[in-house]
Each structure stands twice: as structure tokens, then as C-alpha cells.
Amino acid sequence: MGEDKTTENMLAAASPPVKRRRMKMFIGLGLGLWLVLSVGFALFVMFFSVWLLESCVGIT
């Protein structure tokens, strides 16, 4: 009975840090993905606007 309680307590103590680490990982991945997407979108818009301007004005 006593051993069972200690293992349960150990499991209960060990689970929150794992969850917290997983949350940090997900938040980090989300931020990284958002950064990559926003930078990529900004570059795409920049190049597209330059290309559009060149095609309209006729600077080649």
C-alpha cells in the first residue's frame, strides 16, 4: 500500500513539468512558424509589388 502511494506521488510530481515543456515547445513552434510565414509573406508582397510596378511602367 505504502509503495503504491509513493509511485503515484512520483508520477503526479513528474507529469506537470512534462506538460509545461510540451506547452513551451508548442508555443515556440507556433511563434517560429508565425515568424517564418510573416517574413515570407512580407518578402512575397515586396517582390510582387516591384514586379507589378515594373510590368506596369515597363522598366526591364
C-alpha positions in Angstrom: 0.0 0.0 0.0 2.8 2.4 1.0 4.8 1.7 -2.1 1.8 2.3 -4.3 1.2 5.7 -2.9 4.9 6.8 -3.4 4.8 5.7 -7.1 1.5 7.6 -7.5 3.0 10.7 -5.9 6.2 10.4 -8.1 4.0 10.2 -11.2 1.9 13.1 -10.1 5.0 15.2 -9.5 6.6 14.2 -12.8 3.7 14.9 -15.1 3.3 18.8 -14.7 6.9 19.6 -15.9 6.4 17.4 -19.0 3.2 19.2 -19.8 4.8 22.5 -19.3 7.7 21.6 -21.5 5.3 20.4 -24.2 3.4 23.7 -24.0 6.6 25.6 -24.3 7.6 23.5 -27.3 4.2 24.2 -29.0 4.4 27.9 -28.2 7.9 28.0 -29.6 6.9 26.2 -32.8 3.9 28.4 -33.2 6.0 31.6 -32.8 8.6 30.3 -35.2 6.0 29.3 -37.8 4.3 32.7 -37.5 7.7 34.5 -37.9 8.6 32.5 -41.0 5.2 33.0 -42.5 5.1 36.7 -41.8 8.6 37.3 -43.2 7.9 35.1 -46.2 4.6 37.0 -46.8 6.4 40.4 -46.5 9.1 39.3 -49.0 6.5 38.0 -51.4 4.4 41.2 -51.2 7.6 43.3 -51.7 8.7 41.3 -54.8 5.2 41.1 -56.2 4.7 44.9 -55.9 8.1 45.5 -57.5 7.3 43.1 -60.3 3.8 44.7 -60.8 5.4 48.2 -60.9 8.0 47.1 -63.4 5.4 45.4 -65.6 3.1 48.4 -65.5 5.7 51.1 -66.0 7.8 49.0 -68.4 11.2 49.1 -66.7 13.0 46.0 -67.7 
